[in-house]
Amino acid sequence: MKRRLPPLSALRAFEAAARLSSFTKAADELSVTQGAISRQVRSLEDHFDTELFRRGHRSVELTPAGNRLLPALSDAFDRIMLAAERVRERPGEIKIKSKPTIAVRWLIPQILRFQNARPDIQVRLTTAWWPVDFSKEDFDAGIVFAQTRDERPNADLLLVERMTPVCAPALLEGSPPLARPEDLVYHRLLHSMPSHLDWKVWLASNDVAGVDPDGGEDFDFLDGTLQAAIQGYGVAMGDVLLVDDDLRAGRLVTPFDTPPTEVGAYFLVYPETQNADPAFQAFRSWLIDAAEASQKALT
């Protein structure tokens, strides 16, 4: 069946005018005249046989039909832009997005080792607090944290987060001391999870009564929480893998002889298209093996 689509130029003019709520601004963005935008929009309205804008003296407003068209059209142009960017990419280049703490404390050393072994493949890392969105961002992969199994078909388990209380050595003999889990009631709890789930799970798993898991102070990210703990500000929950260097250096200690609790895991996620990319598959295999080796080293 032959597709009868409106002219692309008319769709672009409508999308820009609707997104910017202005024919003038749309004309500036597309480097055409305001009259050209108006004519393109009119041709689109003729194509659909319905009005897409209500035109005022100095403003335009979308009609219900225009409101239905805009989201799908904006998404389509975003996807076209991403596809065009991918065409311009250099072969052997992988762009990955990750949360900052795991990037600094684990991922960067793995990337350096990989690039020493495979100098023909360049890995470009971006860190951010929000997870990757492949429909809107130009990344080949992302490392995300999830409290339950990520069920996406292209999601590989990397690291299970195993949490345990950590603090500065001085807190052990402080006043009051920190000798048993119940002593936490006298100390400040430090949080990096807004839900405080890590503390809640650990306290419940170890039958610790009288300690409020929602007490204490919140930080935006795990590294800030751990730095506060190193300074003696309180007791944090730390992933045994990500705090291993601090424990070995004596900057942090584990005050209790209790097993770590599993709260979630880090996953490598990627779009379906990456299954056909040899460079990415080489990096993926390397990263999965590195993650397995890292966790085995702690057991």
Stockholm file with secondary structure:
# STOCKHOLM 1.0

chainA/1-299         MKRRLPPLSALRAFEAAARLSSFTKAADELSVTQGAISRQVRSLEDHFDTELFRRGHRSVELTPAGNRLLPALSDAFDRIMLAAERVRERPGEIKIKSKPTIAVRWLIPQILRFQNARPDIQVRLTTAWWPVDFSKEDFDAGIVFAQTRDERPNADLLLVERMTPVCAPALLEGSPPLARPEDLVYHRLLHSMPSHLDWKVWLASNDVAGVDPDGGEDFDFLDGTLQAAIQGYGVAMGDVLLVDDDLRAGRLVTPFDTPPTEVGAYFLVYPETQNADPAFQAFRSWLIDAAEASQKALT
#=GR chainA/1-299 SS CCCCCCCHHHHHHHHHHHHHTCHHHHHHHHTSCHHHHHHHHHHHHHHHTSCCEEECSSCEEECHHHHHHHHHHHHHHHHHHHHHHHHHSCTTEEEEEECHHHIIIIIHHHHHHHHHHCTTSEEEEEECSSCCCTTTSCCSEEEEEESSCCCCTTEEEEEEEEEEEEBCGGGGGSSSCCCSGGGGGGSCEEESSTTCHHHHHHHHHTTCCSCCTTCSEECSSHHHHHHHHHTTSCEEEEETTTTHHHHHHTSCBCCSCCCCEEEEEEEEECCGGGGGCHHHHHHHHHHHHHHHHHHHTTC
#=GC SS_cons         CCCCCCCHHHHHHHHHHHHHTCHHHHHHHHTSCHHHHHHHHHHHHHHHTSCCEEECSSCEEECHHHHHHHHHHHHHHHHHHHHHHHHHSCTTEEEEEECHHHIIIIIHHHHHHHHHHCTTSEEEEEECSSCCCTTTSCCSEEEEEESSCCCCTTEEEEEEEEEEEEBCGGGGGSSSCCCSGGGGGGSCEEESSTTCHHHHHHHHHTTCCSCCTTCSEECSSHHHHHHHHHTTSCEEEEETTTTHHHHHHTSCBCCSCCCCEEEEEEEEECCGGGGGCHHHHHHHHHHHHHHHHHHHTTC
//
